[in-house]
Amino acid sequence: MPERVLLDNDVVLKVACYALVEETVAAATIDDIPPAMLGVGRFVVRGRLARAPNIADRARATAAFERMLAAMLLVEPDDAEMAAAADLEAEANRRDLELDGGESQLLAMLANRACKLLITGDKRAIAAMAIVAVGVAGGRVACLEQLMAHIVTGTGAAVTRARVCAEAQVDRAITACFGCSTTAPPRDEDVLDGLASYSAHLDRTAPGVLLPGTDLRNVRA
């Protein structure tokens, strides 16, 4: 089955903490094909869920992850993709950029397969892609803030905010966008403006890499 959307470990971990599993799977399903993650990533995410000190409800997050795992595809790079990933990682290291093995493998798969999008929570990897792989990644990468904007557009900020603020230590930028430190809930447009501001800053840092816009509907065009 050809993959359409790839998710990195950081995105999977955070949406599991936020219990936004069904919303994320729906957002990242294209042509009736669910999103995919690296097979080895399930062990990484389980380990982080078991040990991370910033997760308030570990049991809920773990259950959400297992539910998400059952709904996704698990993929592994082939030999050619492993070689391409090693080259990307080596070039990033040569330039003193941060592009780890998992991100480089997903990037190689994005280049080699009929994938439309990579959603990653690793902003340093996105910055590296702008220098070592913009020809591959250009317009085919989305950040966590773009995913959250897509979800808010579909479900509204109030529902999503309750999930985010219950795990306010998981991601400080996302927590700030949803106004978790304020009593009065922000309007949908205020949350979307905050998410768009973070995405725009990243776009300036890594020009040409991110999917245009602030939600994922553009990838279906």
N, C-alpha and C positions, 0 to 999 in steps of 0.2 A: 504494500500500500504506500503510495507516494505521500510524503509528509508535506504539509502546507505551512504550518507555523511551528517554530521551535521556541521552547521556553528554557531559560537558564535556571540554575538551582536557586538563585536569589529570589527571582520572581515567584517560583513555586513555593518556596519557604514562606514568603511574606503573605501571599494570598491565602495560604493555608492558615497562617496565624490570624488573618482577618476573617476567616471563614467565608471567603468570597470564591469558593471553588466553582460552583455552578455558573456564576457570572463570568468567571475567567474562561472556563471551558467553552461557554457559549460565544464569548467575544473572539476566541482564538480558533473557532471551528470554521473552516472554509471548504466549500464543496462537499459538505457532510463528512469531512475528515477532521478528527479531533487533533488538538495540539500534541506535540511530542517533546520529550525530554531525553537526555542521555540516560541509558540504562543504569550506569554506575551512579548517576545522580541521586537515585532513590536512597542509596546507602548514605550518601553525604547529607542529604536533607534529614533523614531519620536521626543521624548523629547530632546534627545541629539542633534539632527539636528536643533531643534528650538532654543537651548540655547548655544551650544558650541561656544566660541569666536574665535576658530582657523579655522573655515570654511570660505573660501573666497567667494564661490558662494553657498549660502544656498539653493536657489531655484533650482539650477541644481542638487545638492546633494539630495534634498528631492524628486524631480521628479525621479531621478535614483533609489532611495530606493523604491518608490512605484512601479516602473517597476520591480524591483527585487522581491519585495514581491509577485507580481502577478505570477512570474515564479517559485516560491519555494513552498515547502510544509511547513505547520505549524504543529508542533507536541507538545504534552503535555506528561509529565511523568505519568505513572500509579501509583497506591498506593505503589506497591513493589519498583518501581524505586524511588519514593519520599523517602521511608524509607532508601534505599541504599544510596541515595544522602545525606540524613541527617547524616548517619553514616560516610561517607567520609568527610563531612564538619567538623563534630565533631572531627574526628581523626586529620585532618589538623590543627584545632584550638588548639588541645592538644599539637601539635608539633610546634606551633607558625608559621604555614605556611598559605599562602593566597590562599584559594580555596572558591570562593563565591558560592552562591546558584545556579546561572545559570550554572556555569561551572560544579558543582558537579552533577546537574541534567542531563546535556548532557553526562557526563562521565558514569553515571548510565545507561542511555539509550544506550550508545555505548556498554556497557557490556551485556545488556539484550536483545538487538535486533540484527538483521542481518546487523548491520552497519559495514562499512569497515573503516571509517575515521571520525575523528573530526578535523576540521580546526579552530584554535583558535588564537586570537591575544594577549591573556593574558599570557605573559611569566612567571609571578609569579605562575599562575595556573599550567603551564607545569612543573615548578620546584617542585611544591607540588606533582604533579602526580608521579614524579620519586620516591617519598618517600612513599606515601600512596596508590598508585594505579598502580604501574608499571605492575603488572600482568594483569590488564585490559587494560591499555593505551599503553603498549609496542608495538611500531611500528605501532600504529593506530592513531597517532596524527600528524598533520602538523601545522607549524606556518605560519604567514602571509608572511614571506620572501619566504617560499617554494611555496606558492600560486603565489606570484608575479614572481618567477623564472619560474614557469610553464607558466604563461601568456606571459612573455617575450620570452620564447622559441617558442611560437606559433605565436606571433604577431610582434616580434622585439622590441628592446629597444626604438627606436625613437617614435613610436606611444604611447607606455606606458609612456614614460618619459614626453611627453606633458601633459598627464592627471595628473601625479603625481606632476609635478612642478607647475601646476596651483593651487594645494592645498598643498603647501610646508610645511604648519604648522601642517598638520594632523598627520604625523608620522615622527619623525626626522631621524630614522634609514633608512626608505624607501627613504626619501628625499636625504640622503647622498649617498645611493647606486646608485641613478639615476643622481648624480652630478648636482643637481639643482642650486648650487652656481657657477657653471662654465659656461663660454660662449660656449665652444666647447662641443658638445654632446659626451658622452663616447661611446665606442664600445659595442656591445652586450655582448661580453665576459667579459668586465670590469664590467658591471652591474651585470652579472650573478656571477662573482667572488665575488663582494661585498655582494650580497644576500647570497651566499653560506658561506661567512665568518661569517655573523650574525647567520645563521642556525647552523653552526659548533660550534660556541661559546655556543649557547643554548643547543646543544646536549651534550657538555661537562658539562654544568651546570645540565642538567637533563638527565643523560645517560639512554639509552634504551627506551625513550618515543617516540621520533620523528620517523616518517616514514623515512627509509633510502633514501639518495639522496637529490637532491635539487629541484625536481619537483614532481608532483603528478602522473605521469604515472606509478610509481612503485606500486601504490595501485591496479592497474588493473591486475597485474600479478596473 
